[in-house]
Amino acid sequence: MNAVIIVAGGKGLRMGGDIPKQFLPVGGIPILMRTIDRFLQFDEKMQVVLVLPETQQDYWRTLCDEYHFSRPYTLANGGETRFHSVKNGLAKVSLDATLVGVHDGVRPFVSIDTIRACYDEAARSEAVIPVTDVVETLRQVLPGKSITVPRSDYRLVQTPQVFSAHLLRQAYEQPYTDFFTDDASVVERFGHSVTLVPGNRENIKITTPFDLTIAAAMCKVDS
């Protein structure tokens, strides 16, 4: 059985509005609903665990009524940090799950091929993240100067990050540190290496008004 924890704890501050970014509509549908749909399109039997701050849950239920959104999911409370939010979500994952993905709620354009690649590889190597190439020149900022670094040595990291359920549960028993910037960093600190698979360029994280404009354009192309 596959499971995915969709983390949606953003306050939307960079959007400049009062509505959290995950609830904003893109192409007439709230971002978070698009994200949930994408995973259930991949696997209709997948367990979806949605992590939301308690203060946003009533608004989410209102949106579900308004948009007649009835996709199955399990709700978990958001935590103080992403680490704690994922840990809360992990506690709601069925013990029958063998693979667990963790995905940003504001990445609604992850492709089915990317999701499949992550889960297929995780069945073999237990820890997988999707990445894309860096296409722009990178410079490293040092005291008093900056230098160009070879972009071929770097990758941009996306989600879903997918792991064996047993490994992820063990890794999240570690005490929290500021080093934990994503789930891969938690698993690596636990001592397990992470395998890279190709992501898709459209799998953007919608965090700014510009991202919202790009997302709207992508919806028009898909329609």
C-alpha positions as CSV (number, residue, x, y, z in Angstrom):
1,M,0.0,0.0,0.0
2,N,1.2,3.5,-0.9
3,A,0.7,6.6,1.2
4,V,1.5,10.3,0.9
5,I,1.8,13.0,3.5
6,I,0.8,16.3,1.9
7,V,2.2,19.2,4.0
8,A,0.3,22.4,3.7
9,G,1.2,24.7,6.5
10,G,2.0,27.9,4.7
11,K,0.5,31.3,5.8
12,G,0.9,32.9,2.3
13,L,2.9,35.9,3.6
14,R,4.9,36.2,0.4
15,M,1.6,36.3,-1.5
16,G,0.7,39.5,0.2
17,G,-2.8,38.4,1.1
18,D,-4.8,36.9,4.0
19,I,-5.7,33.6,2.4
20,P,-3.0,30.9,2.8
21,K,-1.4,30.1,-0.6
22,Q,-2.5,26.5,-0.6
23,F,-6.1,27.6,-0.7
24,L,-5.8,30.1,-3.6
25,P,-7.5,29.0,-6.8
26,V,-5.5,28.2,-10.0
27,G,-7.6,27.6,-13.1
28,G,-10.7,27.8,-10.9
29,I,-9.6,25.1,-8.4
30,P,-7.8,25.6,-5.1
31,I,-4.1,24.6,-5.3
32,L,-4.4,22.0,-2.5
33,M,-7.2,20.2,-4.2
34,R,-5.2,19.9,-7.4
35,T,-2.3,18.5,-5.5
36,I,-4.4,15.8,-3.8
37,D,-6.1,14.9,-7.1
38,R,-2.7,14.4,-8.8
39,F,-1.7,11.6,-6.3
40,L,-5.0,9.9,-6.5
41,Q,-4.8,10.0,-10.3
42,F,-1.6,8.0,-9.9
43,D,-3.0,5.6,-7.4
44,E,-6.7,5.7,-6.5
45,K,-6.1,3.5,-3.5
46,M,-3.3,5.6,-2.0
47,Q,-3.8,6.9,1.5
48,V,-3.6,10.7,1.5
49,V,-2.7,12.3,4.8
50,L,-3.2,16.0,4.7
51,V,-1.3,18.1,7.3
52,L,-2.9,21.5,8.1
53,P,-2.6,23.9,11.0
54,E,-5.6,23.6,13.3
55,T,-6.5,27.2,12.6
56,Q,-7.0,26.5,8.9
57,Q,-8.9,23.3,9.1
58,D,-12.4,24.9,9.3
59,Y,-11.7,27.1,6.3
60,W,-10.5,24.0,4.4
61,R,-13.7,22.1,5.2
62,T,-15.7,25.1,4.0
63,L,-13.7,25.1,0.7
64,C,-14.4,21.4,0.3
65,D,-18.1,22.0,0.6
66,E,-18.0,25.0,-1.8
67,Y,-16.1,23.0,-4.5
68,H,-17.9,19.7,-3.8
69,F,-14.5,18.1,-3.1
70,S,-15.0,14.6,-1.7
71,R,-11.7,12.9,-2.3
72,P,-10.7,10.7,0.6
73,Y,-8.0,11.9,3.0
74,T,-6.9,11.7,6.6
75,L,-6.4,15.0,8.4
76,A,-3.4,15.7,10.7
77,N,-2.5,18.8,12.7
78,G,0.4,20.9,11.6
79,G,3.4,21.3,14.0
80,E,5.9,23.9,15.0
81,T,8.2,23.2,12.1
82,R,8.0,21.1,8.9
83,F,9.7,18.3,10.7
84,H,7.0,18.2,13.4
85,S,4.3,18.5,10.8
86,V,5.6,15.5,8.9
87,K,6.0,13.6,12.1
88,N,2.3,14.3,13.0
89,G,1.3,13.2,9.5
90,L,3.4,10.0,9.8
91,A,1.5,9.1,13.0
92,K,-1.7,8.9,10.9
93,V,-0.2,6.7,8.1
94,S,-1.6,3.2,8.1
95,L,0.6,0.5,9.4
96,D,-0.2,-1.4,6.1
97,A,1.7,1.3,4.1
98,T,5.0,0.1,2.7
99,L,6.0,3.3,0.9
100,V,5.4,6.9,2.2
101,G,5.9,10.0,0.1
102,V,6.1,13.5,1.5
103,H,4.9,16.3,-0.8
104,D,4.5,20.1,-0.6
105,G,0.8,21.0,-0.8
106,V,1.7,23.9,-3.1
107,R,3.3,21.7,-5.8
108,P,0.1,20.8,-7.8
109,F,1.9,20.2,-11.1
110,V,4.1,17.2,-10.2
111,S,3.7,14.8,-13.1
112,I,2.4,11.3,-12.9
113,D,5.6,10.1,-14.4
114,T,7.6,11.8,-11.6
115,I,5.4,10.3,-8.9
116,R,5.7,6.8,-10.4
117,A,9.5,7.1,-10.7
118,C,9.8,8.1,-7.1
119,Y,7.6,5.2,-5.8
120,D,9.1,2.6,-8.1
121,E,12.7,3.5,-7.1
122,A,11.8,3.7,-3.4
123,A,10.6,0.1,-3.6
124,R,14.2,-0.7,-4.5
125,S,16.4,1.8,-2.7
126,E,14.1,2.9,0.2
127,A,14.9,6.6,-0.1
128,V,14.3,8.7,-3.2
129,I,14.0,12.4,-4.2
130,P,13.2,14.0,-7.5
131,V,15.6,16.6,-8.9
132,T,16.1,18.8,-11.9
133,D,19.3,20.2,-13.4
134,V,20.4,23.7,-12.7
135,V,20.1,25.7,-15.9
136,E,21.5,29.1,-14.7
137,T,25.0,30.0,-13.6
138,L,25.7,29.7,-9.9
139,R,28.0,31.8,-7.8
140,Q,29.2,31.0,-4.3
141,V,29.3,34.0,-2.0
142,L,32.4,34.1,0.2
143,P,33.8,36.7,2.6
144,G,34.8,39.6,0.4
145,K,34.2,37.9,-2.9
146,S,32.1,35.5,-5.0
147,I,33.1,32.7,-7.3
148,T,31.4,30.8,-10.1
149,V,30.8,27.1,-9.2
150,P,30.1,24.3,-11.8
151,R,26.4,24.0,-12.0
152,S,26.8,20.4,-13.2
153,D,27.7,19.6,-9.6
154,Y,24.3,20.7,-8.3
155,R,20.6,19.8,-8.6
156,L,17.4,21.4,-7.6
157,V,15.3,19.3,-5.2
158,Q,11.6,18.8,-5.5
159,T,8.9,16.6,-3.9
160,P,7.5,14.0,-3.5
161,Q,10.4,12.6,-1.5
162,V,9.5,8.9,-1.1
163,F,10.8,6.4,1.5
164,S,10.1,2.9,2.9
165,A,7.6,3.4,5.7
166,H,9.8,1.6,8.2
167,L,12.8,3.7,7.4
168,L,10.9,7.0,7.6
169,R,9.4,6.2,10.9
170,Q,12.8,5.3,12.4
171,A,14.4,8.5,11.0
172,Y,11.7,10.7,12.5
173,E,12.4,9.3,16.0
174,Q,15.5,11.5,15.9
175,P,15.5,14.7,17.9
176,Y,14.9,17.8,15.8
177,T,17.7,20.0,14.7
178,D,17.9,23.0,12.4
179,F,19.8,20.8,9.9
180,F,16.5,19.2,8.9
181,T,15.5,21.2,5.9
182,D,13.6,18.4,4.2
183,D,12.8,14.7,4.6
184,A,15.9,13.6,2.8
185,S,18.1,15.5,5.3
186,V,16.3,13.6,8.2
187,V,16.9,10.2,6.5
188,E,20.5,11.1,5.7
189,R,21.2,12.1,9.3
190,F,19.8,8.7,10.3
191,G,22.5,7.2,8.1
192,H,20.7,6.1,5.0
193,S,21.8,7.4,1.5
194,V,19.3,9.0,-0.9
195,T,18.8,8.1,-4.5
196,L,18.0,10.8,-7.1
197,V,15.5,10.4,-9.9
198,P,14.5,13.0,-12.6
199,G,11.7,15.4,-11.6
200,N,9.7,17.6,-14.0
201,R,10.3,21.3,-14.6
202,E,6.6,22.1,-14.2
203,N,6.7,20.9,-10.6
204,I,7.1,24.4,-9.2
205,K,6.4,25.4,-5.6
206,I,3.9,28.2,-5.7
207,T,5.0,30.7,-3.1
208,T,4.9,34.2,-4.8
209,P,2.4,36.1,-7.0
210,F,4.7,35.5,-9.9
211,D,4.5,31.7,-9.3
212,L,0.7,32.1,-9.3
213,T,0.8,33.7,-12.7
214,I,3.0,30.9,-14.1
215,A,0.6,28.3,-12.6
216,A,-2.4,30.0,-14.2
217,A,-0.6,29.9,-17.6
218,M,0.2,26.2,-17.1
219,C,-3.5,25.5,-16.5
220,K,-4.4,27.2,-19.7
221,V,-1.9,25.0,-21.6
222,D,-3.3,21.8,-20.0
223,S,-7.0,22.8,-20.7
